[in-house]
């Protein structure tokens, strides 16, 4: 039943005794953690969208210089970022593999995959940190230019969300350790998979934005009315 | 909640003192923790407003109120009232208490997260209050915290105060997100059998939509707080323009303060409705119950709540007319602002039509609820002036705005909160609040608050500027304005002291108040149908309730009692006139 149909209901009308549709229909599937994750992802999307909107607005002021588009700019040839993207993709794939393994009832292998995925995320974060240091050395520190500031800010916020995901993974690993029911572990891992894929997509958007040239950013800003 | 979830929840419940009253995971205890903390910090904000009024009413008579202190009082009063009192009390307090009880659940779906939400909220309050004790004191940037002045030397609290404010807001948003996810998931997933969305009381609809709005709007405040924090601490230039401060050119390279304003108000305007919608919902239920009449236009009320929630995200720039903007932009936001008045007015009409020919019981909750209709209409009407660009421009920086927003989102939700406390206190505590003290409290508060805020509209039209410590060279303002200001201060102090009557009433009633019946108001909603009063852990005993009807079956023809609780099937209704009952569609 769509939300519009529900909102059209007339609750003041009597329902025949024993034939009340509200009592006859099966209860909705009970998985509050999934509902919570969906709302959380919407909230996080708003956070990143607002950061990006401010970036586009800020880009239209004179002192903003994109980090790509000219040979001397750090992300004109972002090889290192591609490597990092590969690491995060691998983490996402391995996490998905954990779910597949669980469906095949291979719990130990799945646990190893979850640990592997966490390891890859840590590797990604270290690699991002290495990029920060390279940028700093190349004269693109946090306060050198608004575009640099946004790179540090957005990657930090993305990293914090990954760290939050790692904390959640500890809970999942605890479930493996305590040998809880397969269904319970599977449902947790499913949520982690969703979160991991989501953060990978967010990273792709940030990657594309931060490695865009001035003209691309200007076009996006114009599209958003700046 | 499924049976297994209930069993699992009860299995983990331990009744030691610590787990029952301090580290409690019970939504009712957490609600009380939220409420007490919010009210205590609200009292701090009330005292601050009294100090502000002392300076305004009797300028320069009090040596401890200097211009810096005055601005700090203004800032902390505003932020505490809007975020740490109203949002926390309406959603953290009443949301926590009422959601599981009104939808027939045994608790929130994530009790641990719920507990963490409260303790995180408490931490945010402590961080905020700590700013009173750091060098330079709390920030005096105004509750909107506009850069560049918020973080520049010369503004009170520009060193530590502003940082603690930003950190505290960040922590609050984390707390809200934890609580908010719990509220929406509980409402969507844990409703008892028969409780369809359209059978939910309007209180739950208001809390639900307000929480969803909070989850979408608070990120804007978080984003702006993070970026301003970096501008201050690291020296970035997100919001900070090229600027010369105290003769020194700063390192900032040309950021946009207007960008901050957009972010702030993208949060700030929905925040008005985050506070208002739960209040709208609660007042609807209180009016229907005490008028013994079904709420007029239930479906329209639900649609209006949803419509207001959606619209509130496209009106934010009406707070920024004086910042300067493209005229088409102003036209757009003025139009949306006037459009959002339509569902809001619809709600007011429906409240009045609910009262129309109702069997009105002028109980304490009803008095406060009717008082709310008055203040909300007055505040709403002055909002129509301010929503228009050309009228807003001359009025924006005057006391007209102070009068307007205090009427519409200060006094109005506070009156609903009082209505709600007087209404649900018997359920929470098992005791009735004292009627006589309550009436003194109501009349002093309502009349006193009118004496405070109504004259402010007149002062605003005179051109009296807001935010000013003293009127100095504003010679166009007549002497009589000062006399009026002194009167306002006296009224404000009387109203502030009158709140002690309420606090005394709560304490006296808790100690020696009349024992409350399980359902003293003859209400239909589920929280009044619990087997124990006050409800115990798990709320419902062995059997969760089943819902057979909506929440507004009052004065149904042919029925012996003038209300039918939601969990009573037709076959169990005591009928005196079967034909009339059948004709009424029941």
Interface residues (C-beta under 8 A of the other chain):
Chain A: X6 X7 X8 X9 X10 X11 X12 X13 X14 X15 X17 X20 X22 X23 X27 X28 X30 X31 X32 X35 X36 X39 X40 X42 X43 X46 X47 X50 X51 X54 X57 X58 X61 X62 X63 X142 X143 X145 X146 X149 X153 X157
Chain B: X1 X2 X5 X109 X110 X177 X180 X181 X182 X184 X185 X186 X188 X189 X190 X193 X194 X195 X196 X197 X198 X199 X212 X215 X216 X219 X220 X222 X223 X226 X227 X230 X234 X235 X236 X237 X238 X251 X253 X254 X255 X256 X259 X262 X263 X266 X294 X298 X299 X302 X303 X306 X546 X547 X548 X549 X550 X552 X569 X570 X571 X585 X586
